């Protein structure tokens, strides 16, 4: 995921594989869960799986990860954090 940021918005490039990507301008005050819905809509995916954001690009590295879990068992739940709070800042 590549990011360009100003004080209120970020332009984020999201990839769903080689040659399949979208650029989206998102407000930094939105929750990560909202951003996940945007990504799913951009690629016309169903929201039928759990998901996570690994901010350091290391899969399953909990040191900088945000998870969607219906039972809220993780302290870094995507429904609690804004994009700006997850390290996407200027």
C-alpha positions in Angstrom: 0.0 0.0 0.0 1.5 3.4 -1.1 0.4 6.6 0.6 0.5 10.3 -0.1 -0.8 12.4 2.7 -1.7 16.0 3.5 -3.2 17.3 6.8 -6.8 16.0 6.2 -6.6 13.4 3.4 -4.4 10.6 2.2 -4.3 9.2 -1.3 -3.7 5.5 -0.9 -2.8 2.9 -3.6 -4.4 -0.4 -2.8 -3.4 -3.6 -4.6 -5.3 -6.8 -5.1 -2.5 -8.5 -6.9 -0.1 -7.7 -9.7 -1.6 -5.2 -12.1 -4.8 -4.8 -10.1 -4.8 -1.7 -8.0 -6.9 1.4 -7.1 -6.1 4.8 -5.9 -8.4 6.3 -3.3 -8.5 9.6 -1.5 -9.7 9.1 2.1 -10.1 11.5 5.0 -7.7 10.7 7.9 -10.5 11.2 10.5 -12.3 8.0 9.3 -12.1 4.7 11.1 -10.0 1.8 9.7 -13.2 -0.2 9.5 -14.7 2.4 7.2 -11.5 2.2 5.1 -11.8 -1.6 4.9 -15.4 -1.2 3.5 -14.1 1.2 0.9 -11.4 -1.3 -0.2 -14.0 -4.1 -0.4 -16.3 -1.8 -2.5 -13.4 -0.8 -4.8 -12.7 -4.4 -5.8 -16.3 -5.5 -5.5 -15.6 -8.0 -2.8 -18.0 -9.3 -0.2 -17.5 -8.4 3.5 -17.6 -12.1 4.6 -14.2 -12.6 6.2 -12.1 -11.3 9.1 -9.4 -8.9 8.1 -6.4 -6.9 9.4 -4.1 -4.0 8.6 -0.4 -4.7 9.1 1.0 -1.2 9.1 4.7 -2.4 9.0 3.9 -4.8 6.0 4.8 -7.9 8.0 2.0 -10.4 7.9 0.8 -11.5 11.3 3.2 -9.2 13.1 1.1 -8.0 16.1 3.6 -5.1 16.9 1.8 -2.8 14.4 -1.4 -4.4 13.4 -5.1 -3.6 13.6 -7.7 -6.3 13.5 -11.4 -6.7 12.8 -12.8 -9.2 15.4 -16.5 -9.3 16.2 -15.7 -10.3 19.8 -13.3 -7.4 20.2 -10.5 -9.6 21.7 -7.7 -7.4 20.3 -6.8 -4.1 21.8 -6.2 -2.6 18.4 -9.7 -3.1 16.9 -10.3 -1.4 13.5 -13.6 0.0 14.8 -11.7 2.0 17.4 -8.9 3.6 15.4 -8.8 6.4 12.8 -6.5 6.3 9.8 -4.5 9.1 11.5 -4.1 7.1 14.7 -2.8 4.1 12.8 0.2 5.9 11.5 -1.1 7.3 8.2 -0.2 10.9 8.9 1.8 13.8 7.4 
